[in-house]
Each structure stands twice: as C-alpha cells, then as structure tokens.
C-alpha cells in the first residue's frame, strides 16, 4: 500500500485499461526485471556514494530514474501490470530515496533534519498499514502528487550531489538541485495528506458496505 505504484497506474491515451496479470506469470515480465535491477543497484549506489565516487553514483541514480519511467510505461502499454510490480516499484523508489538521504547527510551535503522529516513522512504512511489490513482495503490508486514528489526527489539528489563539486557545473547544479528538493519535499508531504484522505474515504466506504450486509 503506498501513494504510488509505478507499474500499477492507469492506461494512457487510447490504450486500454491494464489488467493485473495472473500470479503465476507476474514475475516473468520486462517491467519486473527492470524493477529488480533497480533494487540490485541500491547497494552499489550507496557504496559509490559513501566512497565519494560521485560520477559513477550519479550515473547509477540517473539510470534508476530512467528504468523507473520505462517499467511503468512498458507495463501500461503492453498490459503487463502485476501485483508484484505494484510493490517492487515503490519499494525501489523508497530505497533509493532513503539511501541517498542517508549518504548525502553522512557526507554533510544535506542537513539531518531533512532526512528526519522525510523519514517521518514515510513512517506516517506505514502507520496506516494496520488500518488497511483490518478493513481489507486494496492498494489505493496512483496519485499524481505522490508520483510527482518522487520524481522531483529522485532527480533532485543527483543535482545536489553534482552541486557539491567545486566546478562551474557544480555552481549551476546546486541551486537547481535544491529547488527540486524543496518542491519535491512539499509535494511529498502533501502526498501523505492526500493518501491519508484516500484511506479514510475507503474506510468509510467499507464500513457502509459492512453495515449494509449486517442483519
């Protein structure tokens, strides 16, 4: 359950609404392979970041962003949406955001309070899992704000990292990167509020359903 699902979005343009694949086939798709590769890249990215191999770290993070776009695009266009993909994609997003935050804070490139703010947001979202399970709620639909927030943060951090370099490129990248950080953080927090509202509305609907069938 999350405010974004990657490969679980709705169709685009005239494409038909994607159907969730049968469980026995859902691992064997290109989108899930891309999500799996993104997960494998997380420890590599963190090692590159902590050992200050910034050029390679930025490349891995950029490739992660490209694969994040492609897996959702392919899944929706070819009807390869799966429950596995709906969970793998946001997990990969969260891990990249978490490792980037921790690595940049460890190197004193971003403040620790920003890390705590974004972690608190995710803890708030995770706190709704027991409620969703108790009411047997499905994964809420993709919300544009949540996806936009993740997009901003995933593209902000490479620029912030690049901005830490003592060069002309770094001087240009730093303000642009921080603009993405603040915009992404604001959307990230707004996404949590909207997500809570979605869950609250689903809980009310489920209660009405249960009352309707209770003698």
Secondary structure as GFF3:
##gff-version 3
##sequence-region A 1 215
A	DSSP	three_ten_helix	23	25	.	.	.	ID=ss1
A	DSSP	alpha_helix	30	50	.	.	.	ID=ss2
A	DSSP	alpha_helix	54	77	.	.	.	ID=ss3
A	DSSP	alpha_helix	83	106	.	.	.	ID=ss4
A	DSSP	alpha_helix	112	126	.	.	.	ID=ss5
A	DSSP	alpha_helix	129	134	.	.	.	ID=ss6
A	DSSP	alpha_helix	144	163	.	.	.	ID=ss7
A	DSSP	alpha_helix	168	213	.	.	.	ID=ss8
###
